[in-house]
Amino acid sequence: MIDIFENNPNVGIFYLSNEEREKIISEIRSYIRKGFDPTILIAQCEHKIIALNDSKLSYFFAKNVKGAHIDIHLNIAIAAEDYDILFKYAQNIPGVNVDAIGEILLKSFNTTLLELFIEKCHPTKSYEYYKDKLWYNYNEKLKEQQDLQSDELSLSQRQDNKLNKINDSIKRTKTLTYIH
């Protein structure tokens, strides 16, 4: 029986500290060095590692344990928006959908990481594609910001109009009372 989780009561489901992550990684490494059958590691550990929802631990497991469910572990990194880990998936794990990771990295607006991704991971799409797509995404975000600003402005204008109407109404009522 693999005791990675049984002997580590500090492992929490919602947050994994670096120390806890490193302890789990070192135990998995020791099992791999001892020649443990990967199917046993997968059967006894993978569902627990997935439940921890830690992108770095999932990456380590997907990279080092043959037969691990790469797509499930990749989804953990996608959900966490851990772009550095996504880059590592594209760079180090054969069979992963590099173009899909490229599309996700575009949303990060991290041009340095995107250039590194294009250079190191050799996606099927060209640098021009990513540059154009990044420019398009930037313009879309800019348009969203401008729309939000105009919505805020129109909300502000509507509030000003309401205040002006109220002030006018108050002035008219004061004038009416003076007439009587």
C-alpha atoms as an extended CHARMM CRD file, in Angstrom:
* protein
*
       180  EXT
         1         1  MET       CA              0.0000000000        0.0000000000        0.0000000000  PROA      1               0.0000000000
         2         2  ILE       CA              1.2700000000        3.4250000000       -0.9450000000  PROA      2               0.0000000000
         3         3  ASP       CA              1.2090000000        5.6780000000        2.1050000000  PROA      3               0.0000000000
         4         4  ILE       CA              1.7580000000        9.1330000000        0.6070000000  PROA      4               0.0000000000
         5         5  PHE       CA             -1.5230000000       10.4850000000        1.8910000000  PROA      5               0.0000000000
         6         6  GLU       CA             -2.0860000000        8.2880000000        4.9370000000  PROA      6               0.0000000000
         7         7  ASN       CA              1.1260000000        9.4480000000        6.6660000000  PROA      7               0.0000000000
         8         8  ASN       CA              0.5550000000       13.0980000000        5.8090000000  PROA      8               0.0000000000
         9         9  PRO       CA             -2.4070000000       14.3820000000        7.8550000000  PROA      9               0.0000000000
        10        10  ASN       CA             -1.5080000000       17.9960000000        7.0310000000  PROA      10              0.0000000000
        11        11  VAL       CA             -2.5080000000       17.6210000000        3.3910000000  PROA      11              0.0000000000
        12        12  GLY       CA             -5.6310000000       19.7050000000        2.9810000000  PROA      12              0.0000000000
        13        13  ILE       CA             -8.1090000000       19.4550000000        0.1590000000  PROA      13              0.0000000000
        14        14  PHE       CA             -8.3620000000       23.1930000000       -0.4250000000  PROA      14              0.0000000000
        15        15  TYR       CA             -4.7760000000       24.3450000000       -0.0890000000  PROA      15              0.0000000000
        16        16  LEU       CA             -1.4900000000       22.5340000000       -0.4470000000  PROA      16              0.0000000000
        17        17  SER       CA              1.6010000000       24.2270000000        0.9440000000  PROA      17              0.0000000000
        18        18  ASN       CA              4.9420000000       24.0090000000       -0.8740000000  PROA      18              0.0000000000
        19        19  GLU       CA              6.2490000000       21.7900000000        1.8980000000  PROA      19              0.0000000000
        20        20  GLU       CA              3.3360000000       19.3570000000        1.5970000000  PROA      20              0.0000000000
        21        21  ARG       CA              3.6160000000       19.3420000000       -2.2050000000  PROA      21              0.0000000000
        22        22  GLU       CA              7.3620000000       18.6180000000       -2.0340000000  PROA      22              0.0000000000
        23        23  LYS       CA              6.8130000000       15.7630000000        0.4260000000  PROA      23              0.0000000000
        24        24  ILE       CA              4.2880000000       14.1290000000       -1.9080000000  PROA      24              0.0000000000
        25        25  ILE       CA              6.5650000000       14.6540000000       -4.9190000000  PROA      25              0.0000000000
        26        26  SER       CA              9.5780000000       13.1530000000       -3.1340000000  PROA      26              0.0000000000
        27        27  GLU       CA              7.5440000000       10.1010000000       -2.0830000000  PROA      27              0.0000000000
        28        28  ILE       CA              6.2770000000        9.5720000000       -5.6340000000  PROA      28              0.0000000000
        29        29  ARG       CA              9.8570000000        9.9320000000       -6.9090000000  PROA      29              0.0000000000
        30        30  SER       CA             11.0350000000        7.2950000000       -4.4590000000  PROA      30              0.0000000000
        31        31  TYR       CA              8.3270000000        4.8850000000       -5.6410000000  PROA      31              0.0000000000
        32        32  ILE       CA              9.3290000000        5.5330000000       -9.2600000000  PROA      32              0.0000000000
        33        33  ARG       CA             13.0260000000        4.9270000000       -8.4280000000  PROA      33              0.0000000000
        34        34  LYS       CA             12.1150000000        1.6880000000       -6.6640000000  PROA      34              0.0000000000
        35        35  GLY       CA             10.4760000000        0.5340000000       -9.8720000000  PROA      35              0.0000000000
        36        36  PHE       CA              6.8600000000        0.6090000000       -8.7290000000  PROA      36              0.0000000000
        37        37  ASP       CA              4.4100000000       -0.3380000000      -11.4350000000  PROA      37              0.0000000000
        38        38  PRO       CA              2.8920000000        2.9180000000      -12.7680000000  PROA      38              0.0000000000
        39        39  THR       CA             -0.5630000000        1.3170000000      -12.8580000000  PROA      39              0.0000000000
        40        40  ILE       CA             -0.3810000000        0.8390000000       -9.0890000000  PROA      40              0.0000000000
        41        41  LEU       CA              0.6590000000        4.4710000000       -8.5950000000  PROA      41              0.0000000000
        42        42  ILE       CA             -2.2060000000        5.5780000000      -10.8260000000  PROA      42              0.0000000000
        43        43  ALA       CA             -4.7350000000        3.3430000000       -9.0870000000  PROA      43              0.0000000000
        44        44  GLN       CA             -3.7580000000        4.3790000000       -5.5800000000  PROA      44              0.0000000000
        45        45  CYS       CA             -2.6560000000        8.0070000000       -5.9880000000  PROA      45              0.0000000000
        46        46  GLU       CA             -3.9990000000        9.7210000000       -9.0700000000  PROA      46              0.0000000000
        47        47  HSD       CA             -7.5630000000       10.3420000000       -7.8790000000  PROA      47              0.0000000000
        48        48  LYS       CA             -6.2020000000       11.8150000000       -4.6320000000  PROA      48              0.0000000000
        49        49  ILE       CA             -3.7690000000       14.0430000000       -6.5000000000  PROA      49              0.0000000000
        50        50  ILE       CA             -6.5700000000       15.2380000000       -8.7730000000  PROA      50              0.0000000000
        51        51  ALA       CA             -8.7420000000       15.9320000000       -5.7080000000  PROA      51              0.0000000000
        52        52  LEU       CA             -5.9930000000       18.1690000000       -4.2940000000  PROA      52              0.0000000000
        53        53  ASN       CA             -6.4870000000       20.4080000000       -7.3400000000  PROA      53              0.0000000000
        54        54  ASP       CA             -2.8490000000       21.5580000000       -7.3170000000  PROA      54              0.0000000000
        55        55  SER       CA             -1.5340000000       22.4270000000      -10.7850000000  PROA      55              0.0000000000
        56        56  LYS       CA              2.1450000000       21.8860000000       -9.9310000000  PROA      56              0.0000000000
        57        57  LEU       CA              1.5350000000       18.4860000000       -8.3440000000  PROA      57              0.0000000000
        58        58  SER       CA             -0.6960000000       17.4430000000      -11.2330000000  PROA      58              0.0000000000
        59        59  TYR       CA              1.9830000000       18.4940000000      -13.7140000000  PROA      59              0.0000000000
        60        60  PHE       CA              4.6090000000       16.4700000000      -11.8630000000  PROA      60              0.0000000000
        61        61  PHE       CA              2.3750000000       13.4040000000      -11.8060000000  PROA      61              0.0000000000
        62        62  ALA       CA              1.3980000000       13.7100000000      -15.4870000000  PROA      62              0.0000000000
        63        63  LYS       CA              5.0170000000       14.1430000000      -16.5270000000  PROA      63              0.0000000000
        64        64  ASN       CA              6.5720000000       11.3910000000      -14.4270000000  PROA      64              0.0000000000
        65        65  VAL       CA              3.9950000000        8.6020000000      -14.2190000000  PROA      65              0.0000000000
        66        66  LYS       CA              3.4100000000        6.7050000000      -17.4510000000  PROA      66              0.0000000000
        67        67  GLY       CA             -0.2650000000        6.2590000000      -18.1830000000  PROA      67              0.0000000000
        68        68  ALA       CA             -1.4240000000        9.2120000000      -16.0790000000  PROA      68              0.0000000000
        69        69  HSD       CA             -4.5380000000       10.9520000000      -17.3520000000  PROA      69              0.0000000000
        70        70  ILE       CA             -2.7850000000       13.9450000000      -18.8870000000  PROA      70              0.0000000000
        71        71  ASP       CA             -5.9620000000       15.7360000000      -19.9680000000  PROA      71              0.0000000000
        72        72  ILE       CA             -7.4250000000       15.7080000000      -16.4520000000  PROA      72              0.0000000000
        73        73  HSD       CA             -4.1990000000       17.0600000000      -14.9690000000  PROA      73              0.0000000000
        74        74  LEU       CA             -3.9760000000       19.6530000000      -17.7570000000  PROA      74              0.0000000000
        75        75  ASN       CA             -7.5140000000       20.8240000000      -16.9420000000  PROA      75              0.0000000000
        76        76  ILE       CA             -6.3980000000       21.5420000000      -13.3780000000  PROA      76              0.0000000000
        77        77  ALA       CA             -3.7050000000       23.9070000000      -14.7050000000  PROA      77              0.0000000000
        78        78  ILE       CA             -6.2160000000       25.4830000000      -17.0860000000  PROA      78              0.0000000000
        79        79  ALA       CA             -8.7440000000       26.0630000000      -14.2960000000  PROA      79              0.0000000000
        80        80  ALA       CA             -6.0310000000       27.5460000000      -12.0750000000  PROA      80              0.0000000000
        81        81  GLU       CA             -4.8950000000       29.7840000000      -14.9590000000  PROA      81              0.0000000000
        82        82  ASP       CA             -1.3530000000       28.6710000000      -14.1620000000  PROA      82              0.0000000000
        83        83  TYR       CA              0.2440000000       29.8120000000      -17.4190000000  PROA      83              0.0000000000
        84        84  ASP       CA              3.7860000000       28.7910000000      -16.4650000000  PROA      84              0.0000000000
        85        85  ILE       CA              2.6450000000       25.2370000000      -15.8330000000  PROA      85              0.0000000000
        86        86  LEU       CA              0.6830000000       25.2420000000      -19.0970000000  PROA      86              0.0000000000
        87        87  PHE       CA              3.8840000000       26.2460000000      -20.8940000000  PROA      87              0.0000000000
        88        88  LYS       CA              5.6850000000       23.3480000000      -19.1970000000  PROA      88              0.0000000000
        89        89  TYR       CA              2.9420000000       20.9530000000      -20.3200000000  PROA      89              0.0000000000
        90        90  ALA       CA              3.4110000000       22.0930000000      -23.9190000000  PROA      90              0.0000000000
        91        91  GLN       CA              7.1700000000       21.8820000000      -23.6760000000  PROA      91              0.0000000000
        92        92  ASN       CA              7.6650000000       18.6300000000      -21.7470000000  PROA      92              0.0000000000
        93        93  ILE       CA              4.6990000000       16.3000000000      -22.1450000000  PROA      93              0.0000000000
        94        94  PRO       CA              4.3800000000       14.5180000000      -25.4760000000  PROA      94              0.0000000000
        95        95  GLY       CA              0.9060000000       14.1950000000      -26.9180000000  PROA      95              0.0000000000
        96        96  VAL       CA             -0.5650000000       17.2480000000      -25.2250000000  PROA      96              0.0000000000
        97        97  ASN       CA             -2.5600000000       19.5940000000      -27.4600000000  PROA      97              0.0000000000
        98        98  VAL       CA              0.0110000000       22.3480000000      -27.9480000000  PROA      98              0.0000000000
        99        99  ASP       CA             -2.2730000000       24.5250000000      -30.0760000000  PROA      99              0.0000000000
       100       100  ALA       CA             -5.0010000000       24.5040000000      -27.4000000000  PROA      100             0.0000000000
       101       101  ILE       CA             -2.4370000000       25.5810000000      -24.8110000000  PROA      101             0.0000000000
       102       102  GLY       CA             -1.3320000000       28.3490000000      -27.1860000000  PROA      102             0.0000000000
       103       103  GLU       CA             -4.9070000000       29.6360000000      -27.3690000000  PROA      103             0.0000000000
       104       104  ILE       CA             -5.0920000000       29.7150000000      -23.5660000000  PROA      104             0.0000000000
       105       105  LEU       CA             -1.7240000000       31.4670000000      -23.2910000000  PROA      105             0.0000000000
       106       106  LEU       CA             -3.0180000000       34.1320000000      -25.6780000000  PROA      106             0.0000000000
       107       107  LYS       CA             -5.6110000000       35.0820000000      -23.0880000000  PROA      107             0.0000000000
       108       108  SER       CA             -2.8840000000       35.7020000000      -20.5050000000  PROA      108             0.0000000000
       109       109  PHE       CA             -1.4980000000       38.6630000000      -22.5170000000  PROA      109             0.0000000000
       110       110  ASN       CA              1.9510000000       37.5650000000      -21.3260000000  PROA      110             0.0000000000
       111       111  THR       CA              3.8880000000       38.3210000000      -24.5060000000  PROA      111             0.0000000000
       112       112  THR       CA              7.1990000000       37.0720000000      -23.1100000000  PROA      112             0.0000000000
       113       113  LEU       CA              5.7410000000       33.6780000000      -22.2490000000  PROA      113             0.0000000000
       114       114  LEU       CA              3.9050000000       33.5360000000      -25.5660000000  PROA      114             0.0000000000
       115       115  GLU       CA              7.1070000000       34.2480000000      -27.5300000000  PROA      115             0.0000000000
       116       116  LEU       CA              8.9210000000       31.5770000000      -25.5250000000  PROA      116             0.0000000000
       117       117  PHE       CA              6.0530000000       29.1910000000      -26.1860000000  PROA      117             0.0000000000
       118       118  ILE       CA              6.2420000000       29.7920000000      -29.9480000000  PROA      118             0.0000000000
       119       119  GLU       CA             10.0230000000       29.3980000000      -29.9410000000  PROA      119             0.0000000000
       120       120  LYS       CA             10.2850000000       26.2780000000      -27.7360000000  PROA      120             0.0000000000
       121       121  CYS       CA              7.0790000000       24.3480000000      -28.3290000000  PROA      121             0.0000000000
       122       122  HSD       CA              6.8350000000       24.6000000000      -32.1260000000  PROA      122             0.0000000000
       123       123  PRO       CA              3.0490000000       24.8230000000      -32.4070000000  PROA      123             0.0000000000
       124       124  THR       CA              1.5120000000       24.1820000000      -35.7950000000  PROA      124             0.0000000000
       125       125  LYS       CA              0.3590000000       27.7880000000      -35.9420000000  PROA      125             0.0000000000
       126       126  SER       CA              2.7980000000       30.4820000000      -36.9660000000  PROA      126             0.0000000000
       127       127  TYR       CA              4.1610000000       33.4080000000      -35.0280000000  PROA      127             0.0000000000
       128       128  GLU       CA              2.0900000000       35.7060000000      -37.2610000000  PROA      128             0.0000000000
       129       129  TYR       CA             -1.0760000000       33.8500000000      -36.2510000000  PROA      129             0.0000000000
       130       130  TYR       CA             -0.3430000000       34.3820000000      -32.5580000000  PROA      130             0.0000000000
       131       131  LYS       CA              0.6870000000       37.9980000000      -33.1080000000  PROA      131             0.0000000000
       132       132  ASP       CA             -2.5300000000       38.7220000000      -35.0220000000  PROA      132             0.0000000000
       133       133  LYS       CA             -4.6410000000       36.8700000000      -32.4740000000  PROA      133             0.0000000000
       134       134  LEU       CA             -2.9420000000       38.6920000000      -29.5890000000  PROA      134             0.0000000000
       135       135  TRP       CA             -3.6180000000       42.0300000000      -31.3150000000  PROA      135             0.0000000000
       136       136  TYR       CA             -7.2430000000       41.0070000000      -31.8880000000  PROA      136             0.0000000000
       137       137  ASN       CA             -7.6570000000       39.9750000000      -28.2150000000  PROA      137             0.0000000000
       138       138  TYR       CA             -6.0680000000       43.2390000000      -27.1050000000  PROA      138             0.0000000000
       139       139  ASN       CA             -8.4940000000       45.2500000000      -29.2440000000  PROA      139             0.0000000000
       140       140  GLU       CA            -11.4420000000       43.2480000000      -27.8990000000  PROA      140             0.0000000000
       141       141  LYS       CA            -10.3490000000       43.9350000000      -24.2970000000  PROA      141             0.0000000000
       142       142  LEU       CA             -9.8880000000       47.5950000000      -25.1350000000  PROA      142             0.0000000000
       143       143  LYS       CA            -13.3750000000       47.7270000000      -26.6300000000  PROA      143             0.0000000000
       144       144  GLU       CA            -14.8030000000       46.0240000000      -23.5170000000  PROA      144             0.0000000000
       145       145  GLN       CA            -13.0640000000       48.6040000000      -21.3150000000  PROA      145             0.0000000000
       146       146  GLN       CA            -14.3910000000       51.4520000000      -23.4260000000  PROA      146             0.0000000000
       147       147  ASP       CA            -17.9090000000       49.9720000000      -23.2960000000  PROA      147             0.0000000000
       148       148  LEU       CA            -17.6600000000       49.6700000000      -19.5170000000  PROA      148             0.0000000000
       149       149  GLN       CA            -16.4480000000       53.2540000000      -19.2570000000  PROA      149             0.0000000000
       150       150  SER       CA            -19.2700000000       54.5040000000      -21.4580000000  PROA      150             0.0000000000
       151       151  ASP       CA            -21.7710000000       52.4540000000      -19.4060000000  PROA      151             0.0000000000
       152       152  GLU       CA            -20.3770000000       54.0080000000      -16.2390000000  PROA      152             0.0000000000
       153       153  LEU       CA            -20.5250000000       57.4270000000      -17.8700000000  PROA      153             0.0000000000
       154       154  SER       CA            -24.1030000000       56.9340000000      -18.9920000000  PROA      154             0.0000000000
       155       155  LEU       CA            -25.0010000000       55.6940000000      -15.5060000000  PROA      155             0.0000000000
       156       156  SER       CA            -23.3500000000       58.7900000000      -14.0940000000  PROA      156             0.0000000000
       157       157  GLN       CA            -25.2020000000       60.9660000000      -16.5760000000  PROA      157             0.0000000000
       158       158  ARG       CA            -28.5160000000       59.3050000000      -15.6980000000  PROA      158             0.0000000000
       159       159  GLN       CA            -27.8690000000       59.9420000000      -12.0070000000  PROA      159             0.0000000000
       160       160  ASP       CA            -27.0120000000       63.5760000000      -12.7880000000  PROA      160             0.0000000000
       161       161  ASN       CA            -30.2410000000       63.8890000000      -14.7920000000  PROA      161             0.0000000000
       162       162  LYS       CA            -32.2200000000       62.4390000000      -11.8900000000  PROA      162             0.0000000000
       163       163  LEU       CA            -30.5730000000       64.8790000000       -9.4960000000  PROA      163             0.0000000000
       164       164  ASN       CA            -31.3010000000       67.7830000000      -11.8480000000  PROA      164             0.0000000000
       165       165  LYS       CA            -34.9640000000       66.7350000000      -12.1190000000  PROA      165             0.0000000000
       166       166  ILE       CA            -35.2180000000       66.4480000000       -8.3460000000  PROA      166             0.0000000000
       167       167  ASN       CA            -33.5840000000       69.8670000000       -7.9150000000  PROA      167             0.0000000000
       168       168  ASP       CA            -35.9320000000       71.3610000000      -10.5230000000  PROA      168             0.0000000000
       169       169  SER       CA            -38.8810000000       69.7810000000       -8.7640000000  PROA      169             0.0000000000
       170       170  ILE       CA            -37.7590000000       71.1840000000       -5.4220000000  PROA      170             0.0000000000
       171       171  LYS       CA            -37.2900000000       74.6440000000       -6.9440000000  PROA      171             0.0000000000
       172       172  ARG       CA            -40.7510000000       74.5060000000       -8.5470000000  PROA      172             0.0000000000
       173       173  THR       CA            -42.3770000000       73.4710000000       -5.2730000000  PROA      173             0.0000000000
       174       174  LYS       CA            -40.6700000000       76.3230000000       -3.4480000000  PROA      174             0.0000000000
       175       175  THR       CA            -41.8340000000       78.7310000000       -6.1290000000  PROA      175             0.0000000000
       176       176  LEU       CA            -45.3740000000       77.3900000000       -5.9120000000  PROA      176             0.0000000000
       177       177  THR       CA            -45.5090000000       77.8520000000       -2.1440000000  PROA      177             0.0000000000
       178       178  TYR       CA            -44.3850000000       81.4660000000       -2.5100000000  PROA      178             0.0000000000
       179       179  ILE       CA            -47.1060000000       82.1600000000       -5.0540000000  PROA      179             0.0000000000
       180       180  HSD       CA            -49.9140000000       81.0780000000       -2.7430000000  PROA      180             0.0000000000
